[in-house]
Amino acid sequence: MGDYLVSYPKRIDLMKGRSEIIKSEELNNDPLYIVVKASVDDIINILKKEGFHRVRLCENKKPSQLGDGFTKMLTRTWEMHVRLFEVKHGLIAIHAEVEISRRYIQHLISERAPIIYEVINIFKKHGIDYKIWSTKLEGYVAHIREDRILKLKGKPIPMPWIPLSITLASLGLWGLLRILALVPLWPFY
C-alpha cells in the first residue's frame, strides 16, 4: 500500500482583507469547504458522471449532512470521500478528504487529509461557480497564497474485509462446533 501526496492550502487571504496560515494540526478540525449555489441533484449527477458512488454503509455522518456521502477510488488503496452539507440561502457546502479505501480494515485507523483542489477541478470541468469558505475564519477565501504537501502513509499490507471476515467466521464456527462436540478435531487427531 503506497503513500499518497495531497496538496492543501497553507496561507490564505480572505475577502475581508485578512491573511491567515492554516496550521497542520488544524487540518482535520478546520476544513475549508467548497460552496456552490446549485441543486443537490445537479451536484449528485456531476459526482456520478465523474465516477463517484454512494456510501451506503460504514459512514460516520456529520451533523447537517445531506444524505449519504460519495466515494471514488483514486488508486488501488486510496479513495476520495465527498460529503454534501446544506447551508442557508440554497447554498451547498462540499467537504472532501482522501483516506484508505473502505475495502480494507486499515480504513478504521488510517490517516485522512482534507482536499479541495480535486473537487474544484471537477466543478471547473462542469462549469459550476464555487467559492471557498473557511469555517474557522468565517469568511470566503479570496486567494490561496501558498500550499503545503501532505504525505499520507499507507499501511504495509492491505487487509481486505471480506476474506478476513470469512476466515474468522469459519474458524469461529468450527471452534463453536468443536466446543459443542459436534465436530471432531479432524484432521488433527
Rosetta silent file (secondary structure, phi, psi, omega in degrees, C-alpha in Angstrom):
SEQUENCE: MGDYLVSYPKRIDLMKGRSEIIKSEELNNDPLYIVVKASVDDIINILKKEGFHRVRLCENKKPSQLGDGFTKMLTRTWEMHVRLFEVKHGLIAIHAEVEISRRYIQHLISERAPIIYEVINIFKKHGIDYKIWSTKLEGYVAHIREDRILKLKGKPIPMPWIPLSITLASLGLWGLLRILALVPLWPFY
SCORE:     score description
SCORE:     0.000 S_00000001
   1 L     0.000  116.115 -176.095    0.000    0.000    0.000 S_00000001
   2 L   -82.645  166.434  175.385    1.734    3.153   -1.174 S_00000001
   3 L   -78.133  162.717 -179.014    1.816    6.599    0.304 S_00000001
   4 E  -132.324  132.729  179.753   -0.380    9.360   -1.123 S_00000001
   5 E  -101.014  135.365 -178.896    0.542   13.031   -1.590 S_00000001
   6 E  -128.805  137.378  174.588   -2.079   15.751   -1.165 S_00000001
   7 E  -101.424  131.233 -177.826   -1.789   19.467   -1.830 S_00000001
   8 E  -143.425  145.824 -178.036   -3.756   21.705    0.548 S_00000001
   9 E   -59.132  139.746  176.398   -3.750   25.474    1.192 S_00000001
  10 E  -110.270  -45.079 -179.812   -1.353   26.721    3.846 S_00000001
  11 E  -123.447  124.598 -176.675   -1.674   30.512    3.594 S_00000001
  12 E  -126.990  154.102  172.214   -4.928   32.134    2.508 S_00000001
  13 E  -112.504  132.876  177.393   -6.295   35.647    2.076 S_00000001
  14 E   -89.430  162.061  177.109   -9.904   36.311    2.951 S_00000001
  15 L   -66.451  -20.091  177.768  -12.219   38.633    1.063 S_00000001
  16 L   -76.041   -8.162  178.869  -12.293   40.730    4.247 S_00000001
  17 L   101.557   -6.085  179.990   -8.621   41.523    3.673 S_00000001
  18 L   -83.091  151.707  174.476   -7.126   39.300    6.392 S_00000001
  19 E  -118.426  135.385 -177.413   -4.347   36.821    5.743 S_00000001
  20 E  -136.880  154.366  174.066   -4.137   33.583    7.747 S_00000001
  21 E  -109.083  130.507  176.067   -1.997   30.486    7.962 S_00000001
  22 L   -90.778  113.686 -178.435   -3.726   27.128    8.326 S_00000001
  23 L   -75.113  151.187 -176.916   -1.600   25.122   10.741 S_00000001
  24 H   -64.350  -30.734  178.345   -1.086   21.440   10.072 S_00000001
  25 H   -75.091  -12.082  178.760   -2.630   20.447   13.430 S_00000001
  26 H   -93.798   -2.347 -172.731   -5.812   22.354   12.472 S_00000001
  27 L   -59.350  -44.185 -177.865   -6.381   20.495    9.197 S_00000001
  28 L   -79.405  -23.964 -178.704   -8.894   17.973   10.499 S_00000001
  29 L   -93.765  -21.001 -172.807  -10.686   20.438   12.793 S_00000001
  30 L  -128.670   68.703 -176.575  -10.718   23.461   10.500 S_00000001
  31 L   -77.228  160.280  168.478  -11.559   22.419    6.982 S_00000001
  32 E   -95.136  136.981  178.668  -12.152   24.615    4.023 S_00000001
  33 E  -108.728  146.506  171.626  -15.485   23.988    2.334 S_00000001
  34 E   -95.150  124.601 -176.710  -16.336   24.481   -1.307 S_00000001
  35 E  -111.943  128.856  179.402  -19.634   26.344   -1.505 S_00000001
  36 E  -128.922  152.767  174.253  -21.802   26.233   -4.615 S_00000001
  37 L  -107.905   89.906 -178.097  -25.203   27.599   -5.497 S_00000001
  38 L  -154.526  166.513  178.789  -26.734   24.634   -7.285 S_00000001
  39 L   -78.620  154.113  179.181  -29.335   21.992   -6.630 S_00000001
  40 H   -60.708  -40.157 -179.635  -28.364   18.849   -4.750 S_00000001
  41 H   -62.273  -38.849  177.885  -29.492   16.736   -7.710 S_00000001
  42 H   -63.705  -43.487  179.734  -27.155   18.621  -10.071 S_00000001
  43 H   -64.572  -43.211  179.317  -24.182   18.066   -7.742 S_00000001
  44 H   -62.122  -42.779  179.129  -25.057   14.383   -7.324 S_00000001
  45 H   -63.608  -39.897  177.599  -25.322   13.924  -11.102 S_00000001
  46 H   -63.599  -45.030  179.810  -21.938   15.599  -11.625 S_00000001
  47 H   -62.363  -40.701  178.902  -20.333   13.379   -8.985 S_00000001
  48 H   -66.249  -37.743  176.644  -21.832   10.260  -10.568 S_00000001
  49 H   -63.408  -30.608 -178.899  -20.576   11.311  -14.024 S_00000001
  50 L   -85.403    3.242  175.013  -17.106   11.635  -12.524 S_00000001
  51 L    97.918   11.412  177.212  -17.182    8.046  -11.217 S_00000001
  52 L   -81.735  154.384  172.553  -18.356    8.563   -7.637 S_00000001
  53 E  -136.291  156.750 -177.525  -20.790    6.184   -5.961 S_00000001
  54 E   -68.590  146.583  173.359  -22.858    6.496   -2.788 S_00000001
  55 L   -93.902  112.219 -177.736  -21.555    5.226    0.522 S_00000001
  56 L   -88.429  -43.333 -178.209  -24.333    3.036    1.898 S_00000001
  57 L  -120.841  170.040  172.089  -22.609    1.557    4.942 S_00000001
  58 L    62.840   38.282  177.404  -19.585    2.401    7.046 S_00000001
  59 L  -121.092  133.921  174.709  -20.001    6.159    7.052 S_00000001
  60 L   -91.016   95.979 -175.759  -19.615    8.426   10.023 S_00000001
  61 L   -72.225  143.418  178.657  -22.264   11.018    9.182 S_00000001
  62 L   -96.968  157.342  175.891  -21.728   14.614   10.221 S_00000001
  63 L   -60.888  143.036 -179.670  -24.434   16.960   11.533 S_00000001
  64 L    65.066   16.655  176.551  -26.397   18.688    8.743 S_00000001
  65 E   -73.931  138.557  178.704  -25.031   16.257    6.140 S_00000001
  66 L   -88.614  108.227  175.837  -27.310   15.754    3.144 S_00000001
  67 L    61.905 -150.425  179.771  -27.914   12.037    2.655 S_00000001
  68 L   -87.712  158.803  175.893  -25.064    9.631    2.150 S_00000001
  69 L   -79.863  179.782  179.742  -21.554   10.578    1.152 S_00000001
  70 E  -129.151  145.343  176.812  -19.843    9.687   -2.128 S_00000001
  71 E  -130.984  154.800  176.046  -16.563    7.921   -2.792 S_00000001
  72 E  -144.200  131.381  177.856  -14.284    7.477   -5.770 S_00000001
  73 E   -70.269  130.486  176.788  -11.218    5.260   -5.979 S_00000001
  74 L   -98.841  -42.429  173.464   -8.068    7.283   -6.667 S_00000001
  75 L  -134.943 -169.999 -179.412   -5.596    4.410   -6.597 S_00000001
  76 L   -62.937  -31.063 -175.069   -5.894    0.754   -5.688 S_00000001
  77 L  -118.186  -13.425 -177.286   -5.937    1.572   -1.974 S_00000001
  78 E  -108.852  142.119  178.309   -6.825    5.281   -1.650 S_00000001
  79 E  -134.494  157.016  175.177  -10.249    6.852   -2.169 S_00000001
  80 E  -100.156  130.361 -179.816  -11.783   10.307   -2.140 S_00000001
  81 E  -114.590  123.414 -177.334  -14.772   10.747    0.194 S_00000001
  82 E  -116.896  132.864  175.229  -17.130   13.669   -0.509 S_00000001
  83 E  -120.542  143.777  177.114  -19.887   14.912    1.806 S_00000001
  84 E  -108.693  138.576  178.600  -22.592   17.457    0.982 S_00000001
  85 E  -128.584  143.882  177.151  -23.975   19.869    3.577 S_00000001
  86 E   -88.886  132.385  178.285  -26.915   22.207    3.392 S_00000001
  87 E  -120.635  164.454 -178.305  -26.175   25.838    4.106 S_00000001
  88 H   -61.989  161.105  175.856  -28.601   28.759    4.265 S_00000001
  89 H    61.685   33.772  175.550  -29.979   30.507    1.180 S_00000001
  90 H    73.989   15.485  178.247  -29.867   27.441   -1.091 S_00000001
  91 E   -90.857  148.389  176.399  -26.102   27.016   -0.874 S_00000001
  92 E  -119.031  129.462  176.437  -24.442   23.619   -0.671 S_00000001
  93 E  -100.392  138.210 -178.909  -21.125   23.139    1.099 S_00000001
  94 E  -120.332  128.792  175.503  -18.873   20.308   -0.019 S_00000001
  95 E  -119.673  134.055 -179.360  -16.187   18.728    2.134 S_00000001
  96 E  -132.835  151.115  177.195  -13.815   16.128    0.702 S_00000001
  97 E  -147.642  158.428  175.153  -10.999   14.036    2.103 S_00000001
  98 E  -105.372  136.475 -179.094   -8.596   11.317    0.998 S_00000001
  99 E  -152.452  166.255  174.895   -8.484    8.126    3.040 S_00000001
 100 E   -66.074  142.279 -175.575   -7.655    4.435    2.741 S_00000001
 101 L   -57.235  149.574  176.668  -10.436    2.607    0.922 S_00000001
 102 L   -67.975   -9.191  177.436  -13.324    1.077    2.834 S_00000001
 103 L   -68.173  -19.786 -173.195  -12.364   -2.242    1.265 S_00000001
 104 E  -114.024  147.659  178.798   -9.595   -2.550    3.846 S_00000001
 105 H   -62.240  -32.195 -178.610   -9.668   -2.876    7.625 S_00000001
 106 H   -61.690  -13.342  177.425   -6.995   -0.175    7.861 S_00000001
 107 H   -55.950  -34.701 -176.296   -9.679    2.340    6.840 S_00000001
 108 H   -66.592  -29.563 -174.322  -10.748    2.497   10.502 S_00000001
 109 L  -121.777   12.319 -174.604   -7.353    3.698   11.757 S_00000001
 110 L   -79.972  162.626  172.475   -5.817    5.343    8.701 S_00000001
 111 L   -72.890  149.947  175.475   -4.659    8.897    8.249 S_00000001
 112 L  -132.058  153.978  177.187   -7.012   11.226    6.419 S_00000001
 113 E  -141.291  135.989  176.402   -6.418   14.570    4.776 S_00000001
 114 E   -71.247  150.202  177.847   -8.876   17.191    3.578 S_00000001
 115 E  -135.953  151.172  172.897   -8.719   18.130   -0.100 S_00000001
 116 L  -132.891  -32.314 -174.341  -10.216   20.910   -2.186 S_00000001
 117 H   -63.135  -36.278 -179.598   -8.334   21.093   -5.488 S_00000001
 118 H   -64.894  -41.015  179.119   -9.663   17.788   -6.792 S_00000001
 119 H   -72.624  -38.267  177.128  -13.274   18.866   -6.225 S_00000001
 120 H   -59.486  -42.058  179.367  -12.593   22.346   -7.628 S_00000001
 121 H   -62.897  -36.573  176.782  -11.270   20.753  -10.825 S_00000001
 122 H   -64.036  -44.945 -179.480  -14.479   18.733  -11.157 S_00000001
 123 H   -68.140  -37.110  175.934  -16.618   21.874  -10.798 S_00000001
 124 H   -62.212  -41.510 -179.517  -14.457   23.825  -13.258 S_00000001
 125 H   -60.886  -35.921 -177.633  -14.827   20.989  -15.761 S_00000001
 126 L   -98.738    6.715  175.494  -18.640   21.161  -15.479 S_00000001
 127 L    70.950   31.291  179.092  -18.860   24.980  -15.382 S_00000001
 128 L   -95.850  127.330  175.646  -20.102   25.255  -11.776 S_00000001
 129 L   -74.964  142.918 -176.593  -19.265   28.501   -9.957 S_00000001
 130 E  -144.600  161.097  170.310  -17.824   27.977   -6.485 S_00000001
 131 E  -134.937  157.642  178.185  -16.354   29.804   -3.522 S_00000001
 132 E  -108.081  127.663 -176.857  -14.110   28.519   -0.758 S_00000001
 133 E  -111.694  133.131  174.949  -15.344   29.048    2.811 S_00000001
 134 E  -100.868  118.780 -178.693  -13.163   28.924    5.920 S_00000001
 135 L   -71.052  -35.755 -179.037  -15.118   27.718    8.945 S_00000001
 136 L   -67.311  -43.651 -175.428  -12.509   28.927   11.440 S_00000001
 137 L   -91.963   -7.204  179.367  -12.271   32.421    9.996 S_00000001
 138 L    50.202   55.511  178.474  -15.937   32.590    8.984 S_00000001
 139 E  -163.806  162.757  178.104  -15.274   34.111    5.626 S_00000001
 140 E   -81.662  145.331  179.843  -14.766   33.387    1.953 S_00000001
 141 E   -84.414  128.120  178.148  -11.243   32.861    0.673 S_00000001
 142 E   -88.966  -44.669 -177.907  -10.120   35.437   -1.896 S_00000001
 143 E  -143.202  146.106  170.510   -6.673   33.991   -2.726 S_00000001
 144 E  -102.654  113.615 -174.846   -4.615   30.964   -1.834 S_00000001
 145 E   -83.585  -36.578 -174.109   -1.084   32.276   -1.342 S_00000001
 146 E  -150.407  145.103  177.405    0.788   29.088   -0.514 S_00000001
 147 E  -111.446  160.456  172.017    0.151   25.353   -0.485 S_00000001
 148 E  -122.055  152.846  176.910    1.541   22.558    1.644 S_00000001
 149 E  -104.042  122.885  177.530    2.143   18.984    0.599 S_00000001
 150 E  -103.666  134.142  178.272    0.731   16.379    2.954 S_00000001
 151 E  -109.179  113.257  177.013    2.063   12.832    2.800 S_00000001
 152 E   -91.157  125.903 -177.719   -0.426   10.193    3.880 S_00000001
 153 L   -88.314  127.438  175.864    1.304    6.989    4.873 S_00000001
 154 L   -81.773  161.298  177.087   -0.200    3.762    3.638 S_00000001
 155 L   -83.732  148.799 -174.263   -0.135    0.575    5.665 S_00000001
 156 L   -62.331  -40.546 -178.549    2.434   -2.068    4.628 S_00000001
 157 L  -127.939  112.068  177.337   -0.050   -4.890    3.949 S_00000001
 158 L   -69.988  133.799  179.788   -3.651   -4.080    2.982 S_00000001
 159 L  -115.230  105.243 -179.677   -6.090   -6.445    4.676 S_00000001
 160 E   -67.858  146.382 -179.687   -9.424   -6.748    2.845 S_00000001
 161 H   -63.115  -51.418 -167.646  -12.569   -7.117    4.959 S_00000001
 162 H   -62.317  -54.939 -179.381  -14.294   -9.918    3.084 S_00000001
 163 H   -62.483  -38.631  179.693  -11.643  -12.705    3.022 S_00000001
 164 H   -65.836  -41.082  179.473  -10.594  -11.930    6.580 S_00000001
 165 H   -64.565  -42.985  179.693  -14.209  -11.916    7.797 S_00000001
 166 H   -64.261  -43.032  179.730  -14.992  -15.229    6.091 S_00000001
 167 H   -62.714  -47.962 -179.494  -11.844  -16.831    7.518 S_00000001
 168 H   -65.756  -39.714  178.029  -12.524  -15.607   11.050 S_00000001
 169 H   -64.528  -40.621  178.039  -16.213  -16.577   10.877 S_00000001
 170 H   -63.862  -44.468  177.937  -15.287  -20.063    9.642 S_00000001
 171 H   -63.925  -39.880  178.321  -12.752  -20.519   12.423 S_00000001
 172 H   -64.143  -43.551  178.529  -15.263  -19.230   14.976 S_00000001
 173 H   -64.809  -43.598  178.084  -17.970  -21.601   13.729 S_00000001
 174 H   -60.837  -43.138  178.542  -15.539  -24.527   13.715 S_00000001
 175 H   -63.786  -40.330  179.032  -14.465  -23.637   17.288 S_00000001
 176 H   -64.948  -46.039  178.402  -18.078  -23.380   18.451 S_00000001
 177 H   -64.831  -33.412  177.433  -18.989  -26.738   16.917 S_00000001
 178 H   -67.386  -41.347  178.759  -15.854  -28.239   18.447 S_00000001
 179 H   -63.677  -39.401  179.387  -16.835  -26.927   21.895 S_00000001
 180 L   -78.709    2.215  178.211  -20.292  -28.407   21.470 S_00000001
 181 L    61.163   30.400  176.986  -18.573  -31.689   20.497 S_00000001
 182 L   -92.359  -15.180 -178.993  -20.390  -31.809   17.164 S_00000001
 183 L  -129.927  130.547  175.541  -17.164  -31.856   15.152 S_00000001
 184 L   -70.910  173.992 -179.498  -14.109  -33.998   15.874 S_00000001
 185 L   -72.800   10.269 -178.062  -10.674  -32.440   15.845 S_00000001
 186 L   -43.764  139.051   -1.523  -10.367  -33.577   12.254 S_00000001
 187 L   -94.161   24.196 -172.656   -7.888  -33.561   10.621 S_00000001
 188 L   -99.724   22.517  179.877   -5.752  -33.108   13.714 S_00000001
 189 L  -113.356    0.000    0.000   -6.445  -36.363   15.589 S_00000001
